[in-house]
């Protein structure tokens, strides 16, 4: 199982105060990685879980939608660890409003965090990884990287963009020993889907379409993240892996 062993690697994961980001951070730590967790609020649970596994763990609190502060975040992570082998761009937000009522603020808030941050942080990590001749970047995409959704035009546009960036970076950086891939989660039980979960009729209709007959959990993402962060995926590049219980196949 050495293909999946992350011992000696350091992962920088964004959006780790809960949900998928926290689950991914814990999963990578279980596979042997040290972790730096970045979020607007506390990532203490993920850090403590990593340390309990015998890994190094550190937390950085930052507003990732502030483009001017991303350089500082990345430099702090390097100061704490000395190197970044794995970047997971997970942080994101969603605003649910019909397109005709979608405000400019909602649009820009979503695009800034979900898309601009992915570009800028990947650029910073990419430069570091190119110098070192290796690295893994994992972007969290969405089913809405493929579909239009309902009442989420900004989110849909951002996640289509993230899938495109994944392929664009992979094309440019593959020859430098860097793999850039994405994970497209299906419907997950997280805070981002709380509004849909509260609508019993809609939740039931979604569940009926999922061949696995259930919504996913953060733990369901861990295996895909470990694979894409490890040497097992050294010849996988520019791919978006659906972890969706079969939603896209229905």
Residue, then its C-alpha position, 0 to 999 in steps of 0.5 A: x500500500x506504499x502507493x497511498x502512503x503520504x508519510x513525509x508529505x505536507x498538505x495545505x487544505x482550505x475550508x477546514x472548519x467543518x464539512x468536506x474540508x475537515x474530512x479531507x484533512x483528517x483523511x490525509x492525516x490518516x494516510x500519513x500527511x502533516x496538515x496545515x488547515x486554513x479557514x475563516x473560523x477555527x480548524x481546531x478539530x481537524x488539527x487535533x485529530x491530525x495530532x492524535x494520529x501522530x502527525x504535525x498539524x497547524x491552523x491558519x485563520x484567514x478570509x480566503x476571499x481576500x486576494x491580497x492576503x493569499x500570499x501571506x497565507x501561503x508564506x505562513x504555511x511554508x514558514x510552519x512546514x518548510x514545504x507544501x506537497x499537496x494543495x486542496x482547494x476546498x473552501x467555498x460558499x453558495x448563495x441560493x437566489x433565483x437568477x433574476x434576483x441574484x444580486x451583484x454582491x452574491x455573484x461576486x462573493x461566490x466568484x471571489x471565493x470559489x474561483x478567484x481564490x482557487x486560481x491565485x492559491x494554485x498559482x502560488x503553490x504551482x510556483x513552489x511545486x515547479x521549483x521542487x519538481x513535484x506536487x499535487x493539487x486537488x480542486x473540489x468541483x461539484x455536480x454543478x461543474x457539469x449541470x446548471x442547478x436551480x437558483x445558484x447561477x454564481x455557484x454553477x459558474x464558479x464550479x464550471x470554472x474550477x473544472x476548467x482551471x483544473x484542466x488548464x493547470x494540468x496541461x501546463x504543469x504536468x511536465x513539471x511533475x505536478x498533477x492537478x485533478x478535481x473531485x466532484x462531490x455529489x449531494x453531501x450532508x454538509x452546511x452548504x446543503x442545509x437549505x435543501x435538506x430542510x426541504x423534505x420534498x426536494x431532498x426526497x426527489x434527489x435521494x430517489x435519483x442517487x443509485x446508492x440511495x443515500x447522500x454522501x458524507x465527508x468520510x466518503x470523499x477521503x479515499x478519493x482525496x488520498x488517491x489524488x494526493x498520493x503517488x498512486x495517481x502520478x499518471x492521472x492529470x486534468x481529471x475530475x473524479x465524481x464521488x456521487x453515489x452514481x448520480x452522474x450515471x443515472 
